[in-house]
Amino acid sequence: MGDDGSVDRVADRLIGSPSIYSHKQREPEQSVNFVTAHDGFTLNDLVSYDRKHNEANGEDNRDGADDNRSWNCGVEGPTDNSAIDTAAKRGR
């Protein structure tokens, strides 16, 4: 399932990190929020895969970070299972 409280932390970051910045009288648009990089997982990858799958690029899966804090919701990769798809969309 993901770390306890991770859904709340992600939601907080997506709306501008008020838990971090509001006490400093800053507006949400004054924060910088980073979700993923081009050499890491996409946001969809974070709920679709437990581990990276970069075998096809000739790097023997050595490129990119291994610590993606991802969870595949019970199925590795794309799925037609509606329960898994719903869980992934909810972030759990």
C-alpha positions in Angstrom: 0.0 0.0 0.0 2.5 2.9 0.2 3.8 4.6 3.3 1.4 5.8 5.9 0.4 9.4 5.2 2.0 9.4 1.7 -1.3 10.2 0.0 -1.8 13.3 2.2 1.8 14.4 1.6 1.5 14.1 -2.2 -1.8 16.0 -2.2 -0.2 18.7 -0.1 2.6 19.1 -2.6 0.3 19.2 -5.6 -1.6 22.1 -4.1 1.5 24.1 -3.4 2.8 22.7 0.0 0.7 24.8 2.4 1.9 22.6 5.3 5.4 23.9 4.6 4.9 27.4 3.4 1.7 28.8 4.9 3.3 29.7 8.2 5.8 31.9 6.3 3.0 34.0 4.7 3.8 32.6 1.3 1.4 31.8 -1.5 1.3 28.2 -3.0 2.7 29.4 -6.3 5.9 30.4 -4.5 6.8 26.7 -3.8 8.7 24.4 -6.1 7.3 20.9 -6.4 9.1 18.0 -8.0 7.3 14.8 -8.9 9.5 12.9 -11.3 12.3 13.4 -13.9 12.6 12.2 -17.5 15.1 9.5 -16.4 12.9 8.3 -13.6 9.3 7.1 -13.4 6.4 9.0 -14.8 3.6 9.8 -12.4 1.6 6.9 -14.0 4.6 4.6 -13.6 4.6 5.2 -9.8 1.2 3.4 -9.6 1.9 0.9 -12.3 5.3 -0.6 -11.5 7.1 -1.8 -8.3 10.5 -1.6 -10.1 11.9 -0.1 -13.2 12.0 -2.0 -16.5 14.8 -0.4 -18.6 16.2 -3.6 -20.1 15.4 -2.7 -23.7 17.7 0.4 -23.8 20.9 -1.6 -23.6 21.9 -0.4 -20.0 21.0 -3.8 -18.4 18.5 -1.9 -16.1 21.4 0.0 -14.4 20.2 3.5 -15.4 17.7 5.5 -13.4 17.1 5.4 -9.7 16.0 2.2 -7.9 14.3 4.2 -5.1 11.1 5.3 -6.9 8.8 4.9 -3.9 6.4 3.2 -6.3 3.7 0.6 -5.8 2.1 -1.4 -8.5 -1.3 -1.8 -6.8 -1.0 -5.5 -7.1 -0.2 -5.9 -10.8 3.1 -5.1 -12.5 2.5 -2.8 -15.5 -0.6 -2.0 -17.5 -3.8 -3.9 -16.6 -7.4 -4.2 -17.7 -8.4 -5.1 -14.1 -10.8 -2.3 -13.1 -10.2 -2.8 -9.4 -6.4 -2.3 -9.8 -7.0 0.7 -12.2 -9.3 2.3 -9.6 -6.7 1.7 -6.8 -4.0 3.2 -9.0 -6.1 6.3 -9.8 -6.7 6.8 -6.0 -3.0 6.4 -5.3 -3.5 3.3 -3.1 
